[in-house]
Structures are given as structure tokens and as C-alpha cells.
Amino acid sequence: KQGEAVVNGDVMGKAVRGTSKDPRALPNEQWLVRVELISGGRKIVVHADRRQYDKVKPGDQVEVTYREGKYTGTVWSAEIKP
């Protein structure tokens, strides 16, 4: 229909896409920390809980564990070590 978009099989209004009313949106808040790795300077996004997010400030060094794809180098999961 006019004014609707289909994304991955979900039909939604164009104004709803990318908002909290998007059917693909998660019900809880996400806290994302952007991290630059010392080795190689690669930048990745790490999901953190609220407590970790509040503790980390720009310029801090944190220890991160992550899994990397064997052939593509894609980071599949990453977390900040407590």
C-alpha cells in the first residue's frame, strides 16, 4: 500500500521504520560502547549492561573478549570483561 515498507517480511509504515514502534525493535534498552582495538586500530561495537556503560568514559582502556569469523573477520560477539 501507499506509505508502507516491507523489510524482511515485516510490513510497517515508512514513518515507523527505525523507531521503537518498528516490529523488529527489541523491547529493552541496549547500551552500546564503541571500542577501538589497540592491535590494528579496528573499531567494533560492544553490547554492555547499564552498569558497564556508565563506568566507561571516552579514552578509557578496557579489556574486551570477542569472537571473529574465520574467513570474513566479522566480529560475532563481543563483551567487556568486568
Residue frames as a rotation matrix with the C-alpha (Angstrom) as fourth column:
LYS 1
0.574 0.819 0.000 0.00
0.819 -0.574 0.000 0.00
0.000 0.000 -1.000 0.00
GLN 2
0.305 -0.388 0.870 0.94
0.221 -0.859 -0.461 3.63
0.926 0.333 -0.176 -0.23
GLY 3
0.302 -0.264 0.916 3.19
-0.755 -0.653 0.061 4.78
0.582 -0.710 -0.396 2.63
GLU 4
0.855 -0.023 0.518 4.18
-0.354 0.705 0.615 1.27
-0.379 -0.709 0.595 3.75
ALA 5
0.014 -0.903 -0.430 7.52
-0.948 0.125 -0.294 -0.51
0.319 0.411 -0.854 3.58
VAL 6
0.976 0.188 -0.113 8.29
-0.155 0.956 0.250 -4.23
0.155 -0.227 0.962 3.64
VAL 7
0.046 -0.987 0.155 11.52
-0.907 -0.106 -0.407 -5.12
0.418 -0.122 -0.900 5.46
ASN 8
-0.886 -0.463 -0.033 12.47
-0.425 0.839 -0.339 -8.79
0.185 -0.287 -0.940 5.94
GLY 9
-0.603 0.719 -0.346 8.82
0.494 0.677 0.546 -9.77
0.627 0.159 -0.763 5.56
ASP 10
-0.351 0.478 -0.805 7.56
0.797 -0.299 -0.525 -7.22
-0.491 -0.826 -0.276 8.10
VAL 11
-0.121 0.410 0.904 5.09
0.704 -0.606 0.370 -4.63
0.700 0.681 -0.215 6.80
MET 12
-0.092 0.048 -0.995 5.26
0.865 -0.491 -0.104 -1.26
-0.494 -0.870 0.003 8.52
GLY 13
0.925 0.372 0.073 4.57
0.369 -0.841 -0.395 2.40
-0.086 0.393 -0.916 7.86
LYS 14
0.293 -0.868 0.401 7.52
0.571 -0.178 -0.802 4.32
0.767 0.463 0.444 6.50
ALA 15
0.254 -0.155 0.955 7.38
-0.540 -0.842 0.007 6.70
0.802 -0.518 -0.297 9.48
VAL 16
0.909 0.160 0.384 7.64
-0.412 0.474 0.779 3.74
-0.057 -0.866 0.497 11.91
ARG 17
0.734 -0.653 -0.187 10.83
0.456 0.677 -0.577 2.27
0.504 0.338 0.795 10.42
GLY 18
-0.249 -0.963 0.104 13.80
0.419 -0.204 -0.885 2.71
0.873 -0.176 0.455 12.75
THR 19
-0.191 0.246 0.950 11.72
-0.747 -0.664 0.021 3.83
0.636 -0.706 0.310 15.74
SER 20
-0.828 -0.097 0.553 10.70
-0.505 0.559 -0.658 1.99
-0.245 -0.824 -0.511 18.91
LYS 21
0.169 0.967 0.193 7.42
-0.617 0.256 -0.744 1.06
-0.768 0.007 0.640 17.17
ASP 22
-0.115 -0.327 -0.938 9.31
-0.929 0.369 -0.015 -0.84
0.351 0.870 -0.347 14.47
PRO 23
0.843 0.535 0.054 8.24
-0.516 0.779 0.356 -4.52
0.148 -0.328 0.933 14.81
ARG 24
0.481 -0.749 -0.456 11.92
0.330 0.636 -0.697 -5.56
0.813 0.185 0.553 14.65
ALA 25
-0.060 -0.512 0.857 12.84
-0.603 -0.666 -0.440 -3.39
0.796 -0.543 -0.269 17.67
LEU 26
-0.498 -0.189 -0.846 13.82
0.488 0.745 -0.455 -5.07
0.716 -0.640 -0.279 20.92
PRO 27
0.536 0.844 0.001 11.63
0.452 -0.289 0.844 -4.38
0.713 -0.452 -0.537 23.98
ASN 28
0.707 -0.327 -0.628 14.53
0.590 -0.217 0.778 -3.46
-0.390 -0.920 0.039 26.28
GLU 29
0.861 -0.434 -0.266 17.18
-0.485 -0.858 -0.169 -0.74
-0.155 0.275 -0.949 26.05
GLN 30
0.680 -0.731 0.063 20.58
0.712 0.637 -0.297 -1.53
0.177 0.247 0.953 24.60
TRP 31
0.784 -0.536 -0.312 23.80
-0.273 -0.750 0.603 0.08
-0.557 -0.388 -0.734 25.76
LEU 32
0.814 -0.477 0.331 26.44
0.545 0.434 -0.717 0.19
0.199 0.765 0.613 23.03
VAL 33
0.546 -0.751 -0.372 30.10
-0.135 -0.517 0.845 1.01
-0.827 -0.411 -0.384 23.60
ARG 34
0.950 -0.305 -0.063 32.23
-0.049 0.054 -0.997 1.81
0.307 0.951 0.036 20.56
VAL 35
0.633 -0.754 0.172 35.71
-0.012 0.213 0.977 0.37
-0.774 -0.621 0.126 21.08
GLU 36
0.705 -0.542 -0.458 38.91
-0.606 -0.124 -0.786 0.87
0.370 0.831 -0.415 19.11
LEU 37
0.926 -0.375 -0.049 41.24
0.364 0.848 0.385 -2.11
-0.103 -0.375 0.922 19.39
ILE 38
0.490 -0.829 -0.268 44.89
-0.449 -0.504 0.738 -1.36
-0.747 -0.242 -0.620 20.17
SER 39
-0.510 -0.674 0.534 46.11
0.103 0.568 0.816 -4.09
-0.854 0.471 -0.220 17.82
GLY 40
-0.596 0.197 0.779 45.22
0.799 0.242 0.550 -2.99
-0.080 0.950 -0.302 14.30
GLY 41
-0.936 0.197 -0.292 43.08
-0.155 -0.975 -0.160 0.01
-0.316 -0.104 0.943 15.22
ARG 42
-0.679 0.733 -0.052 39.88
0.342 0.377 0.861 -1.82
0.650 0.566 -0.506 14.28
LYS 43
-0.770 0.501 0.396 36.66
-0.638 -0.596 -0.487 -0.31
-0.008 -0.628 0.778 15.64
ILE 44
-0.652 0.600 -0.463 33.88
0.379 0.787 0.487 -2.55
0.656 0.142 -0.741 16.95
VAL 45
-0.152 0.700 0.697 30.61
-0.754 -0.539 0.376 -2.08
0.639 -0.468 0.610 18.84
VAL 46
-0.847 -0.162 -0.506 30.22
0.196 0.789 -0.582 -3.92
0.494 -0.592 -0.636 22.16
HIS 47
0.270 0.953 0.136 26.86
-0.065 -0.123 0.990 -4.50
0.961 -0.276 0.028 23.86
ALA 48
-0.834 -0.540 -0.110 27.14
0.113 0.027 -0.993 -3.67
0.540 -0.841 0.039 27.57
ASP 49
0.093 0.849 -0.520 24.81
0.943 0.093 0.320 -3.55
0.320 -0.520 -0.792 30.53
ARG 50
0.756 0.325 0.568 23.90
0.225 -0.944 0.241 -0.20
0.614 -0.054 -0.787 32.06
ARG 51
0.878 -0.447 -0.169 26.44
0.123 -0.130 0.984 -0.53
-0.462 -0.885 -0.059 34.89
GLN 52
0.011 -0.915 0.404 29.35
0.836 0.230 0.499 -1.11
-0.549 0.332 0.767 32.48
TYR 53
0.183 0.133 0.974 28.17
0.832 -0.549 -0.081 1.66
0.524 0.825 -0.211 30.16
ASP 54
0.940 0.246 0.235 28.09
0.087 -0.840 0.535 4.19
0.329 -0.483 -0.812 33.00
LYS 55
0.668 -0.735 -0.121 31.59
0.283 0.100 0.954 3.23
-0.688 -0.671 0.275 34.20
VAL 56
-0.079 -0.743 0.665 33.34
0.941 0.164 0.295 3.61
-0.329 0.649 0.686 30.81
LYS 57
0.573 0.148 -0.806 34.41
0.020 -0.986 -0.167 7.10
-0.820 0.079 -0.568 29.74
PRO 58
0.969 -0.245 0.044 35.97
0.030 -0.059 -0.998 8.21
0.247 0.968 -0.050 26.41
GLY 59
0.269 -0.956 0.120 39.69
-0.722 -0.283 -0.631 7.39
0.637 0.083 -0.766 26.38
ASP 60
0.304 -0.117 0.945 39.44
-0.803 0.502 0.321 4.57
-0.512 -0.857 0.059 28.96
GLN 61
-0.501 -0.453 -0.738 41.17
-0.723 0.687 0.069 1.30
0.476 0.568 -0.672 28.23
VAL 62
0.299 0.644 0.705 39.02
-0.844 0.522 -0.119 -1.80
-0.444 -0.559 0.700 28.74
GLU 63
-0.831 -0.509 0.225 39.60
-0.379 0.814 0.440 -5.50
-0.407 0.281 -0.869 28.18
VAL 64
0.192 0.902 -0.386 37.28
-0.924 0.034 -0.381 -6.94
-0.331 0.430 0.840 25.54
THR 65
-0.645 -0.270 0.715 36.70
-0.005 0.937 0.349 -10.55
-0.764 0.221 -0.606 24.55
TYR 66
0.201 0.728 -0.656 35.26
-0.799 -0.266 -0.540 -11.19
-0.567 0.633 0.528 21.10
ARG 67
0.000 -0.112 0.994 34.72
0.383 0.918 0.104 -13.93
-0.924 0.381 0.044 18.53
GLU 68
-0.158 -0.178 -0.971 35.82
-0.735 -0.635 0.236 -13.30
-0.659 0.751 -0.031 14.98
GLY 69
0.857 0.513 0.044 34.65
-0.319 0.596 -0.737 -15.09
-0.404 0.618 0.674 11.82
LYS 70
0.289 -0.792 0.537 37.22
0.362 0.610 0.705 -17.47
-0.886 -0.010 0.463 10.42
TYR 71
-0.170 -0.345 0.923 37.09
0.969 0.112 0.220 -16.31
-0.180 0.932 0.315 6.81
THR 72
0.379 0.448 0.810 35.40
0.668 -0.738 0.096 -12.91
0.641 0.504 -0.579 6.82
GLY 73
-0.725 -0.687 -0.059 36.84
0.508 -0.475 -0.719 -11.41
0.465 -0.551 0.693 10.00
THR 74
-0.007 0.821 0.571 33.36
-0.199 -0.561 0.804 -10.35
0.980 -0.108 0.167 11.13
VAL 75
-0.933 -0.225 0.281 33.01
-0.298 0.046 -0.954 -9.83
0.202 -0.973 -0.110 14.90
TRP 76
-0.334 0.833 -0.442 30.14
0.210 0.523 0.826 -12.09
0.919 0.183 -0.349 16.03
SER 77
0.767 0.564 -0.306 30.05
0.436 -0.108 0.894 -11.43
0.471 -0.819 -0.328 19.76
ALA 78
-0.374 -0.878 0.299 31.93
0.283 -0.415 -0.865 -9.06
0.883 -0.239 0.404 21.99
GLU 79
0.783 0.590 -0.196 31.77
0.382 -0.208 0.901 -8.19
0.491 -0.780 -0.388 25.67
ILE 80
0.133 -0.696 0.706 33.68
-0.578 -0.633 -0.515 -6.05
0.805 -0.340 -0.486 28.12
LYS 81
-0.115 -0.253 -0.961 35.43
0.576 0.771 -0.271 -8.06
0.809 -0.585 0.057 30.82
PRO 82
0.859 0.497 0.120 34.48
0.180 -0.512 0.840 -6.95
0.479 -0.700 -0.530 34.33
